Amino acid sequence: MKRDSTTRYAVVLAYFVLMTAWIYGSADTGRDDIWLAPIVILAQVALGFGVGRWWALFVPLGLIAIAVPAGVPDVTGEEAFPLWFGLIFAQLGAVPLVSIGVIARRLGRYWLARRAARGSQRAPGTGPPAASRR
C-alpha cells in the first residue's frame, strides 16, 4: 500500500515539474507554441491515470499559485491578463481531462480483475485433484 502512495506522490511531483516548466518556459514568454498543446493535454490525462484517485482533480489548482509570480506574459501590441488569471479558465478544461485519466485507470483495474477472476475459473488444472473427483 505504501508503494502505491509513493507512486502517486511521484506522479503529482512530475506533473508539477512539467507544468511549471511549461508556465515559465513557454506560457510566460507570450509565444504561441501550439506544438506544446498535446503535451499539456496528455499531462492532465496522465495525472489522472497515474494517481487514480478523485483527489487528483484538485491538483491542477495548485498551478494557479505557482503561476502568480509569473505576472503578465510579454505580449506585444495588446493588453494581456496575468498568467494565473488565464490558468483559472484553463482549469475548466483540465478537470475533465484528469477525470478521463481517473476513469480510465479505474476501468482498467476493473477489467483486469474481471479477466483474472474469469481466467482462474477456466484455466486448466484449477479444478479439484483427480482423486477427489470420484
Order of alpha helices (4+ residues) and beta strands (2+ residues): alpha-alpha-alpha-alpha
